[in-house]
């Protein structure tokens, strides 16, 4: 079973550089994450921040952001992998 961190990292690795920046832009709308914390963060730091702020809920937050970005296939993959791990 993959950890939440592994699932999130796998999803963020599918995003190109510009899409990662867009993801981080959406992410900083959440109160827990400030602009300065995420501004120059790579994928690993982004995942760390997501998990530190949201715990297990980080998956649902990520799925929501991916859907907002029209990355529906990626959102669905993440959601399915997470459900499989929690069965």
N, C-alpha and C positions, 0 to 999 in steps of 0.2 A: 504494500500500500504506500503510495507516494504521500509525502507530507504536504501540508498546505504551502509551505515555502517552495517545494519542488514544483507543485502544480502552477503556482503563480509565476515562478521563474520561467517555466516552460512556455507559458502563454505570452509573457513579455518578450521572450526571445523571438517570437514570431513577428513582432512589430518592427518595422523599420525605424530608423533614427527619428524621422519626422513624426511618425505615429506614436513613438515613445514619448516625445515632447508633448504631443497632444494629450496622451493619457495622463501625464504628470500635471498638465494644466487642469484637467478635469479633477484630478485627485486633490489638488490644493484647495478646491472649493469646500472640502470637508474641514471642519474646525480643528481636527486633531493634527493636521499637517500644514506647516507654514511654507510660504514660498521659499524662504531661505534654506529650509531643510531639503527641499526636493529640486531646487533650481539646477544644480549640476550633478544630480544623482545618476548613477548608472543603474542598470537593471537590478543588480544585487542590492544596492542601497534602497531602491524603490520597494523591493519585496520586503526587506527588513522593516522599513517604515510602515508599510501596509499591515504587517503582522503585529508589530509593536502597538499600533493604534487600534486595530480592529479584531485581532485574534482570528478565530474561525470565520467571523463575518467578513474578513478580507476577501474571501472568494466571491461572496455575493456583491460586495462593493465593486470588485474588479469586473465581474460579469455585467453589472449595470453600466459601468463606464465603457466597456467594450461595445455594448449595445448602442450607447449614445454615439459612439464613433462609427457606427455602421459596420462593426467587426463582428457580425452576428454568428458567423461560422466558428470563429475563435471563442466567442462567449459560450456557444453551445458545447463545444469540445471541453472547455474548462468545467462547465456545469456538470456534464456527464461524467467526466473523470472524477470529480469530487463526490458525486453521488455513488459511484462504484466503490470508492474507498470507504464510504460510510455505511455500506450495506451490511 
